[in-house]
Amino acid sequence: MRQPSPSQIRRLFLTPPASADLRVAAELLGLAVADVEQAIANGEIVAVRIAEEWRVGRDELIAAAMRLWDQTAIEDALGEDAAAVLPEDVRLVLMHVRLPRYQRDLFAALARKAGTSVDDVLARELEAAAAAHLDDLGKEVPALRIGMGWL
């Protein structure tokens, strides 16, 4: 997926509409309307039908962007404003790790294949691990529930 421009990120995170019709939601997320319709049908995006129109709420637009876009790009575009719109437990921190070479190469290959960064691939893999351990570690790691609620 093509990453959004910094101005597109800032528009969605700093001045999101209370809700958006499918055309506006698609524009904000950088998707085709058909892709938004499919994401709604798959349960990936929650929308509410009002009269004859589907509406996607502000929180759902931001949650979708967090799933679709590289978080480093989001935080870089937001700059100091990131602290105002992203909970502390969700914002990025620098972490140094030591891995076997094959794992480093694996993450690099997965990132190339997905057209994203190693940071993004690793974060998504860790999200899967967090989801798998949410019930048994949720009390021990309170930020886990906050983070999983956002991503």
N, C-alpha and C positions, 0 to 999 in steps of 0.2 A: 504494500500500500504506500502511496505517495504521502510523505510527511507534510503536515500543514505548515503554512508560513507563520512566522511569529505574530503577525497581525491577526491572522485567523485564530490562533491560540488565545491571544489576549482578548479578542472579541468574545469568544465563547466563555472564557473563565471570568472575565472582569465585568462584562455587560450582557450576561445571558438573558434572553427573554424568559418571562415566567413560564411560558409554554410556547411551542412552535408547531405549526402544521408540518406535514411531511416534507414539503418542498423546502421550507426554511431549515428544518432539522437536517435534511440532506446537505444543504449548502453549508451549514455550520460545521458539520462533521466531514465534509469533503467527500461525500458519497453520492451515488445516484439514488434517486427516489426509489427505484426498484430494490436497491440494496437495503434501504431503511425498511421498506415494506417486508422484505424477507427476514430481516433481523427481528422485526416485531412478530412475524409469524413463528419464528424459531424461539421466541421468548428471550432473545438477547437484549432487546430494547423493549421497555414497557411503555405502552401508549394507552391513552384513554380516548374512547370514541365520544365525541360531543356533537350532537346532532348528526350530521352526515360526514363529519371530519375527524380524522385521527389527530390527537395532540400529544406531543412529547414534552414532558415537564423539564424544568431547568435542571433538577438533580439528575434526572435520567440522561439528559444531554451530556452533562459533565461526566457521569459514570461511563457512558459510552466512549467519550473521548479518552478517558483514562485507560480503557481497554484497547482502543484502537491505535493510539499514538504513543510514541516513545516518551517516557516520562522525563528523560533528560531534556528533550526538545521543549516539553511543556514548561519545565522549571526554568530553563534558559530564557524562554520567551517571556515568562512572567517576571523574572528577576526578583527584586525585593517584594513585589506584590504576591509572590508565591506564599509567603507566610500568612497573608490575609485570606487566601482562598483554599489552601490545603492544610489539613490538620498536621501538626508537628509529626505525629506518628506515621504519616503517609509520605512526608517529604524525604527526598533522597539523602543518604549519608554515604560518605566514603568508607569503604571497607577493603582491607587488603587480605587476600587469601592465598594460600599455597595449594596448588592442584597438580596432579600428575599431568604431564605434557599432553597425553591423549585427551584428557578432559578439556584442557585449554583449546586444543585443536577441534574437538567436537563442538564446543560452544561457538568458535569462530566459523565453522562450516554451517552450523544451524543459523547463525546470524546472516551469513551471506545468502543462504537459501531463502530466508524470510525477508531479506532486504532491510534488515534492521541492525542494531548494535548488539554486541556481546552482552552489555549491561541489560538490555531489554530482554534478551533470551533468558539469561540467568534469572532475572526478576520474575519472569513468567513461570519458569520452572519452580522457583521458590514459592510462588503463589499457589501452585498445585500442591506442594508439600504442606503449605499452611492450611489449605482447605482440608487436606487429609487428616490433619492433627488439630483442627479447630475444637472439636469436642473435648479431647483429653488435655489440651494445653491452653485452652481459652482462659482458665482461671489463673494459671501460672504466668501467662504472658497477656496481660489485659489489652495491650495495644494490638494484639492479633485480631480481635473482634472489630476494632476500629478500622484497621487496615483492610480487612476482608470486606467490610461494609462499603468501603470506598472503591475498591478495585474490581 
